[in-house]
Amino acid sequence: MNADVLIAGAGPTGLLLAYELGLAGVPALVLDQALHPDEQPRANGLVGRIALVLAHRGLLDGTSLHPLAAPRFPFGPLSLELDRLEVDPLHVLPIPQRDLEKLLHDAAIGVGATVRRGHEVVGFDEQDDGLTVRVHGPTGEYRLTARYLVGCDGGRSFVRKHAGIAFPGITSDEVARMARVHMPAAEVVVADGALAVRGVRLALVRPNRTATGSITITPHAMLDPSADPDVYILATSEPRPPHLPDTLTLEDLRASIHRVIGADLPITGARWLRSTVANSRQAETYRVGRVFLAGDAAHLFSAGGAALNAGLSDAVNLGWKLAVAVQGTADGLLDTYHAERHPAGRRAILHTRAQAALSSSGENAESLRELFAELLRYPGPSTHLAALLEGSDVSYGPGPLVGAWAPDTLDEHLAAVLVEPLRSGKAVVVDNTDDGRFAAMTGPWRERVDSVEIPGACLSALIRPDGYVAWADGAPGTLREALTKWFGTPRTPIRAAVPPGIAVRP
Ligand SMILES: Cc1cc2nc3c(=O)[nH]c(=O)nc-3n(C[C@H](O)[C@H](O)[C@H](O)COP(=O)(O)OP(=O)(O)OC[C@H]3O[C@@H](n4cnc5c(N)ncnc54)[C@H](O)[C@@H]3O)c2cc1C
């Protein structure tokens, strides 16, 4: 085999998956068709639980980045006022996608991954014990063999199409035209969360609806304090014309602004112009045999903020499971990827489509917005929607404890025990018995499962490498079952990569 796991796509999903695999001792091979990372600005940051997961993994160490509680957050055209709630239900990590990709690339390389750019996956066939993958590289076509192939190759995923996986959903009948535009300070007044210009007042950050469409304007400096204060991220939304040109010009954008607000803005220059039509789609299955999908290849959403949380969470769910399958036997384990992540994707489809409906035009949508705005004055609905955005409503088990994310669920004392395993990507058994009977059972899985004895702690639990509770307070037999279910029977010695700063126990 040329690689145990071959990943198509070196976007954020493929790179985080490569890191997760490397952490578990499986050096992945990542192929990307593009010679260089995409320079077009995309996401300005991460929203949701994945921000905490990256921090737990230690991936933000040595940077000035840390997850922040969002005081407010847009839900379609409305605003969730989260600082009025007792707990912080939603986290954000302000980092441009390009910087995130660099961080994940370096981390993946640091744990043994190989990234080849300019190498496009153009075909594959599955055999009993693996796959043969056809690749078009700079010097022509060649073949690789791998045990598993993961399509992290974006919304137009070749891997998804070649595997024959359907991608049902809807395509928006609106087009978004966006750019980073320069408007001189002398021409605009920014105050009280709004921008006033030439007799027009536009709320910042959230969509301003008019009879013909909507416009959203965000000062770039609000997302990146080092940015030019005269630069704004501007997006219009209008009905999609029958023929949409491939490229967006500044004249087209100006015309769109005029149609939406009935006035011109004093734009003196623009970069990164693009028009996009939103898709809301989800792959019918995330796995066919030895082929998996993750990230945009598996799901596309019709509102901002959800994609990276969902895609990177796919990677964190899949990485350690593939490592277990590569290193041992894992009957049924790989099927839990679809079983856990497909419903999570559905939840994101649910709230992003609801946001799109709230943002649409017409009198019905007007009433929907008015009613939603009334509901959002109560803490319950705001908390519920924030949990959807965070992804904290997702559970991987019957609950209330099994399937829950441990850092959210365990008391502070027990959560502190998780710091090291979460950084090293290992599972851990927390044992509250006086005789350490649960810890003693981890012997055969020692390479993958740590144990911590805390006699008298409020519970015993098995926490998976992704931080979710796999077993809690049962009989020893049920712990053995859980260890076998989640970690199989080791086949080869595991030499897990040690990320910088992790102390290795003798
Ligand atoms: C303008 C814009 C703003 C956005 N803002 C946000 C935001 O605020 N929050 C958010 O969460 N998301 C946002 N997104 C979405 C986010 O950028 C995507 O969800 C994210 O890039 C998906 O990551 P990915 O790794 O799954 O796929 P991609 O980033 O699309 O990476 C796929 C990679 O696969 C490679 N590839 C494709 N085909 C092949 C092949 N056959 N062989 C080898 N390689 C291949 C491509 O070259 C590419 O590098 C935004 C997107 C855009 C366009």
The ligand as a Tripos MOL2 file, in Angstrom:
@<TRIPOS>MOLECULE
LIG
   53    58     1     0     0
SMALL
NO_CHARGES

@<TRIPOS>ATOM
      1 C1        -16.8620   33.7010    0.2760 C.3       1 LIG1
      2 C2        -17.0090   32.5490    1.2320 C.ar      1 LIG1
      3 C3        -17.1760   32.8140    2.5810 C.ar      1 LIG1
      4 C4        -17.3210   31.7620    3.4850 C.ar      1 LIG1
      5 N1        -17.5010   32.0500    4.7980 N.ar      1 LIG1
      6 C5        -17.6430   31.0450    5.6740 C.ar      1 LIG1
      7 C6        -17.8070   31.3010    7.0640 C.ar      1 LIG1
      8 O1        -17.8200   32.4500    7.5030 O.2       1 LIG1
      9 N2        -17.9170   30.2540    7.9100 N.ar      1 LIG1
     10 C7        -17.8740   28.9640    7.4590 C.ar      1 LIG1
     11 O2        -17.9830   28.0480    8.2660 O.2       1 LIG1
     12 N3        -17.7070   28.6840    6.1540 N.ar      1 LIG1
     13 C8        -17.5990   29.6740    5.2600 C.ar      1 LIG1
     14 N4        -17.4330   29.3960    3.9400 N.ar      1 LIG1
     15 C9        -17.4000   27.9910    3.5250 C.3       1 LIG1
     16 C10       -15.9990   27.3950    3.7330 C.3       1 LIG1
     17 O3        -15.0700   28.1590    3.0470 O.3       1 LIG1
     18 C11       -16.0250   25.9530    3.2510 C.3       1 LIG1
     19 O4        -17.0150   25.2730    3.9870 O.3       1 LIG1
     20 C12       -14.6740   25.2570    3.4360 C.3       1 LIG1
     21 O5        -13.6910   25.7630    2.5840 O.3       1 LIG1
     22 C13       -14.8440   23.7690    3.1650 C.3       1 LIG1
     23 O6        -13.6330   23.1450    3.4100 O.3       1 LIG1
     24 P1        -13.3180   21.7490    2.7170 P.3       1 LIG1
     25 O7        -11.9340   21.4230    3.1390 O.co2     1 LIG1
     26 O8        -14.3970   20.7880    3.0160 O.co2     1 LIG1
     27 O9        -13.3770   22.0390    1.1560 O.3       1 LIG1
     28 P2        -12.5540   23.0960    0.2910 P.3       1 LIG1
     29 O10       -12.0630   24.2110    1.1270 O.co2     1 LIG1
     30 O11       -13.4090   23.4140   -0.8730 O.co2     1 LIG1
     31 O12       -11.2770   22.2770   -0.1910 O.3       1 LIG1
     32 C14       -11.3910   21.2720   -1.1600 C.3       1 LIG1
     33 C15       -10.0190   21.0630   -1.7640 C.3       1 LIG1
     34 O13       -10.1020   19.9180   -2.6140 O.3       1 LIG1
     35 C16        -9.3260   20.1480   -3.7600 C.3       1 LIG1
     36 N5         -9.8440   19.2420   -4.8100 N.ar      1 LIG1
     37 C17       -11.0090   19.3190   -5.4710 C.ar      1 LIG1
     38 N6        -11.1410   18.2670   -6.3080 N.ar      1 LIG1
     39 C18       -10.0220   17.5110   -6.1570 C.ar      1 LIG1
     40 C19        -9.5670   16.3030   -6.7370 C.ar      1 LIG1
     41 N7        -10.2950   15.6240   -7.6600 N.pl3     1 LIG1
     42 N8         -8.3550   15.8130   -6.3710 N.ar      1 LIG1
     43 C20        -7.6000   16.4630   -5.4470 C.ar      1 LIG1
     44 N9         -7.9940   17.6320   -4.8750 N.ar      1 LIG1
     45 C21        -9.1890   18.1320   -5.2070 C.ar      1 LIG1
     46 C22        -9.5080   21.6400   -4.0500 C.3       1 LIG1
     47 O14        -8.4450   22.1610   -4.8100 O.3       1 LIG1
     48 C23        -9.5590   22.2150   -2.6360 C.3       1 LIG1
     49 O15        -8.2840   22.6350   -2.1940 O.3       1 LIG1
     50 C24       -17.2840   30.4240    3.0160 C.ar      1 LIG1
     51 C25       -17.1040   30.1470    1.6570 C.ar      1 LIG1
     52 C26       -16.9730   31.2160    0.7570 C.ar      1 LIG1
     53 C27       -16.7970   30.8960   -0.6920 C.3       1 LIG1
@<TRIPOS>BOND
     1     1     2 1
     2     2     3 ar
     3     2    52 ar
     4     3     4 ar
     5     4     5 ar
     6     4    50 ar
     7     5     6 ar
     8     6     7 ar
     9     6    13 1
    10     7     8 2
    11     7     9 ar
    12     9    10 ar
    13    10    11 2
    14    10    12 ar
    15    12    13 ar
    16    13    14 ar
    17    14    15 1
    18    14    50 ar
    19    15    16 1
    20    16    17 1
    21    16    18 1
    22    18    19 1
    23    18    20 1
    24    20    21 1
    25    20    22 1
    26    22    23 1
    27    23    24 1
    28    24    25 2
    29    24    26 1
    30    24    27 1
    31    27    28 1
    32    28    29 2
    33    28    30 1
    34    28    31 1
    35    31    32 1
    36    32    33 1
    37    33    34 1
    38    33    48 1
    39    34    35 1
    40    35    36 1
    41    35    46 1
    42    36    37 ar
    43    36    45 ar
    44    37    38 ar
    45    38    39 ar
    46    39    40 ar
    47    39    45 ar
    48    40    41 1
    49    40    42 ar
    50    42    43 ar
    51    43    44 ar
    52    44    45 ar
    53    46    47 1
    54    46    48 1
    55    48    49 1
    56    50    51 ar
    57    51    52 ar
    58    52    53 1
@<TRIPOS>SUBSTRUCTURE
     1 LIG1         1 GROUP 0 **** ****
